[in-house]
Amino acid sequence: MSFLFFTAVYSLYLGLQKTFKQQNFLAVYLCVSFLVEIFVYLKVMLNPSYEDGVIYQSYIIFSTAFMFLYLVNNKIPNLRILGITSFVIFLLCSSFFFYKSPYQISQSMGVTFSLCYIFLSLVWLFGKLRTPGRENILKNPKFWVASGLMFWGVFFILRIIPRRLFKDLDDDLLILSQSFFNIINIFFYLLFFIALLKYKNRENGRIR
């Protein structure tokens, strides 16, 4: 949570420098993410039996909608249609899972969320490769965001699918997997921080 706080504060700092609108757009995501984490943390501290399913599932829908708007603005019609289709499918699935289990995040909800992150990232990356520009892709902030989403989505699936098995067989292994995923989260926000640095280094112009 501390690295998320640092990244969110840095994004606000860049926003005060009147940098790119898309960077300010990304700052909204980071700040909302931090506020959700701190809210749930405080609620659990005050009430250990607190069920965080509603707020996290709402956050999942917000995050996916946000990344859809941020990434899927591709000029290739077929890719744009694929991005829109994946987002609509996610909304339908998440609405069903939310209705079925509003107070707990189901494994199906988590897997669907991760797959949508991965798919949106692949749509952006493939579109960028199909229409290469003069700019090195590593200098594009969206490359680092898309890479972070894909990286996080893959490891979240690898964590959530065997989670029930770990819980039934070995509590220590479950704790170890949680600790490992905390490292994954730090790396995830590190990629977002790199994206912010790329925004800072750009003088003018606007990326797709």
C-alpha positions in Angstrom: 0.0 0.0 0.0 2.9 2.4 0.7 4.2 2.1 -2.9 0.7 2.7 -4.2 0.5 5.8 -2.0 3.9 7.1 -3.3 2.8 6.5 -6.9 -0.6 8.2 -6.4 1.0 11.3 -4.7 3.6 11.5 -7.5 0.8 11.4 -10.1 -1.0 14.3 -8.3 2.3 16.2 -8.2 2.6 15.9 -12.0 -1.0 16.9 -12.3 -0.2 20.2 -10.5 2.6 20.8 -13.1 -0.2 20.9 -15.8 1.1 18.0 -17.8 -0.8 15.7 -20.2 -4.5 15.2 -19.7 -4.0 11.4 -20.0 -1.5 11.5 -17.2 -4.1 13.3 -15.1 -6.6 10.6 -16.2 -4.2 8.0 -14.8 -3.9 9.9 -11.6 -7.6 9.4 -11.0 -7.2 5.6 -11.2 -4.2 5.6 -8.8 -6.0 7.9 -6.2 -9.2 5.8 -6.3 -7.2 2.6 -5.9 -5.4 4.1 -2.8 -8.6 5.4 -1.3 -10.3 2.0 -1.7 -7.3 0.2 -0.1 -7.1 2.6 2.9 -10.9 2.5 3.4 -11.0 -1.3 3.5 -7.9 -1.5 5.7 -9.5 0.9 8.3 -12.8 -0.9 8.2 -11.2 -4.3 8.8 -9.1 -2.7 11.6 -12.3 -1.4 13.3 -14.4 -4.4 12.5 -12.5 -7.7 11.6 -15.7 -9.3 10.4 -16.3 -6.6 7.8 -17.2 -8.0 4.4 -15.4 -6.1 1.7 -17.1 -7.8 -1.3 -19.3 -4.9 -2.3 -16.6 -2.3 -2.4 -14.1 -4.5 -4.1 -16.5 -5.7 -6.8 -17.5 -2.1 -7.4 -13.8 -1.2 -7.7 -13.3 -4.1 -10.2 -16.0 -2.7 -12.4 -14.6 0.8 -12.1 -11.0 -0.3 -12.9 -12.0 -2.3 -16.0 -14.2 0.6 -17.3 -11.3 3.0 -16.6 -8.7 0.9 -18.4 -11.1 0.3 -21.3 -11.4 4.1 -21.8 -7.7 4.6 -21.3 -6.4 1.9 -23.6 -9.0 1.1 -26.2 -9.0 4.0 -28.6 -7.3 2.1 -31.4 -7.6 3.4 -35.0 -7.9 -0.2 -36.3 -11.7 -0.9 -36.4 -11.4 -4.6 -35.8 -9.3 -4.2 -32.7 -11.6 -1.5 -31.4 -14.5 -3.8 -31.8 -12.6 -6.6 -30.0 -11.9 -4.2 -27.1 -15.5 -3.1 -26.9 -16.8 -6.7 -27.1 -14.5 -7.9 -24.3 -15.6 -5.0 -22.1 -19.3 -5.7 -22.7 -18.8 -9.4 -22.0 -17.0 -8.5 -18.8 -19.8 -6.2 -17.7 -22.4 -8.9 -18.3 -20.4 -11.5 -16.4 -19.5 -9.2 -13.5 -23.1 -8.1 -13.1 -24.1 -11.7 -12.9 -21.4 -12.6 -10.3 -22.2 -9.4 -8.3 -25.9 -10.2 -8.2 -25.2 -13.8 -7.3 -22.7 -13.0 -4.5 -22.6 -9.3 -3.6 -20.7 -9.6 -0.3 -17.9 -11.9 -1.5 -15.7 -11.9 -4.5 -16.1 -15.2 -6.3 -13.2 -16.9 -8.1 -15.1 -16.5 -11.3 -15.3 -12.7 -10.8 -11.5 -12.6 -10.2 -10.6 -14.7 -13.2 -13.0 -12.7 -15.5 -11.5 -9.4 -14.2 -7.9 -10.7 -14.9 -8.8 -12.0 -18.4 -10.3 -8.6 -19.3 -7.2 -6.8 -18.1 -5.0 -9.2 -20.2 -7.2 -8.9 -23.3 -7.4 -5.1 -23.2 -3.6 -4.9 -22.9 -3.1 -7.3 -25.8 -5.6 -5.3 -27.9 -3.5 -2.1 -27.3 -0.2 -3.8 -27.8 -1.2 -5.5 -31.0 -2.7 -2.3 -32.3 0.5 -0.4 -31.5 2.6 -3.1 -33.4 0.2 -2.9 -36.4 0.6 0.9 -36.6 4.1 1.6 -35.5 5.2 5.3 -35.3 8.5 7.0 -35.2 8.5 6.9 -31.4 10.1 4.1 -29.6 7.3 2.0 -27.9 9.3 2.0 -24.7 8.9 5.8 -24.5 5.1 5.4 -24.6 3.5 5.6 -21.1 0.6 3.3 -22.2 3.1 0.5 -23.0 4.1 0.4 -19.4 0.5 0.5 -18.2 -0.6 -2.2 -20.6 2.4 -4.4 -19.6 1.6 -3.9 -15.9 -2.1 -4.9 -16.5 -1.1 -8.0 -18.4 1.6 -9.0 -15.9 -0.8 -8.5 -12.9 -3.6 -10.3 -14.6 -1.5 -13.4 -15.4 -0.2 -13.7 -11.8 -3.6 -13.0 -10.3 -5.0 -16.0 -12.2 -2.1 -18.1 -11.1 -2.8 -17.1 -7.5 -6.6 -17.2 -7.3 -7.2 -20.6 -9.0 -5.1 -22.7 -6.6 -6.1 -20.5 -3.6 -8.8 -22.8 -2.3 -6.5 -25.8 -2.6 -3.8 -24.0 -0.6 -6.4 -23.1 2.0 -7.5 -26.7 2.4 -4.1 -28.2 2.4 -1.6 -25.8 3.8 -2.2 -22.4 5.5 1.5 -21.6 5.4 1.6 -22.0 1.6 -1.5 -19.8 1.4 0.3 -17.1 3.4 3.4 -17.5 1.2 1.4 -17.1 -2.0 -0.2 -13.9 -0.5 3.3 -12.5 0.4 4.5 -13.3 -3.2 1.5 -11.5 -4.7 2.2 -8.4 -2.5 5.6 -8.3 -4.4 3.7 -8.6 -7.7 1.5 -5.6 -6.6 4.6 -3.5 -5.9 6.0 -4.4 -9.3 2.6 -3.5 -10.9 2.6 0.0 -9.4 6.3 0.3 -10.3 5.4 0.0 -14.0 2.7 2.7 -13.4 5.4 4.9 -11.9 7.6 4.4 -15.0 4.6 5.4 -17.1 4.3 8.6 -15.1 8.0 9.3 -15.7 7.4 8.9 -19.4 4.6 11.4 -19.2 6.9 13.8 -17.4 9.6 13.5 -20.0 7.3 14.4 -22.9 7.3 18.1 -23.7 4.2 18.2 -26.0 2.0 16.2 -28.2 -0.4 13.5 -27.4 -0.1 9.7 -27.7 -2.7 7.4 -29.0 
